[in-house]
């Protein structure tokens, strides 16, 4: 089974019809379902997606809670960062002085590398800038 990481930008584009990447995201999630991909994300991405839906969609609270419901039902696997993951994410941020990666992004990169996940549903330019993954 193919494992694919999902960033908050991927979730948001899929769930917010007004997002410019909505059609692409919806197509990718359809493909994931049809091909039975194992979707993986992190607690940090869940927190970030919840906030985006809450504050940037018309029915924010309803949309944000519906997203949490889907996570609780197992829509994707949620990885919790370990102390080692956090330390590596902090080091990654310090090592890439020319980039403006968020801590959420850095943690995602570290966890993807730890799990051996090479592909991501992400529309955040930082995933492309990092350059170590295939952005679907």
N, C-alpha and C positions, 0 to 999 in steps of 0.2 A: 504494500500500500504506500502510495506517495504521500509524504508529509510536506505541507505547505504552511509557512508562517503567515499570519494575518496581522497587519498593523492597524492602528486606529484609523488611518486614512483609508484603508480598504474597507473596514466595517462602515465607516461614516459614508463613504461614496455609495456603498450598497444600500444603506438604509435611508439616505437623504436624497429624494428624487431631484432636488435642485442642484445637487453637486455636479460639477462638470464631468466627473468621471463615473457618474451613476450607471450609464449603459455598459461601460467596460466592466465595472465591478459586478454588476448583476450577471453579466455573461460568465465571468470567472466563477462566481458562486454557483451558477447553474452547472457549469462544467465540473466543479468540485463535487457536487452532489451526484451527478451522472457517473463520474469516474471514481467515486468513493474515496476522495482524498481525505487524509487525516489533517484537519485544520488545527493549527497550534497557535496559541498566543500567550500573553503573560498577564499577570494581575495588573501591572502598570498600564498595559494597553487597554484592559477592561476599564480601569479608572478613567483613563483619558477619553475613551470612547463614550462612556457614560456622561462625562462633562460636556463633550462636544454635542451630543444629542440633546442634552438638557438645555443648553444655552443657544444652540444654533439651528434648531428646528422649530417649526411652528407649534407643534404639540409636544414640547420638550420633555416634560416629565413623563407623559405617556410613552413616548418613543424610548426614552432612557430606561424606563422600567421594563418595557417589552424586550429591550436588548438584554438586560440582566436576566429576565426569565429564560431567554433562549440560551444564554450561557449556562444557567443552572440546569437546563434540560440536556446539556451535553452537546450543543451545536458545535463546539470546538473544545479541544483539550487546553486547559489553562495551566501554564508552568509558573511556579512561584520561584523567584530568584533566590538562590542560596547566598550565604555570606560571601562565598568565593566569587559568585557571579557579580555581586555588587562591587566587590573590590576590583574585579577586572573591568567593569563598566566605568568606575571612577578613573582607573588607569588609562583606559581608552580615551576618555574625555580629555585628560591631561596630555596625552600623546598626540592628539589631533588638534593642535592649537589653531590651525587655519580653518577649522570647521565649527559650525554652531549646532552640533548634535545635541538633542535633548537627552536628559538622563534616561528617559523612557526608550529612546532610540538606541542608546548605547547598551542598555540592558537587553533590549531585543537582539542586537547584534551578537552579544556574548552568549545568550541562550541559544540562538540559532546555531552558532558555531559549536557549542557544547553538544547539542542534539544532532548535529550533522545535517541540518536543514539547509538546503541550497536555494530554495525558491520562496518568493514572497508575493502576497497580494498587498501592494503598497503603492500609494501615489505621492508619498512624501519624498521630496528630492534628496533627502539625506540617505535614503537606502541606495539610491543610484550613486551618490557621491562616495559612499563607503566602498562600493565597487566589488564586494566579495560575494554577491548573491545575484541570482537571476530574478529580475522583477517581471512578473507575469503581466 
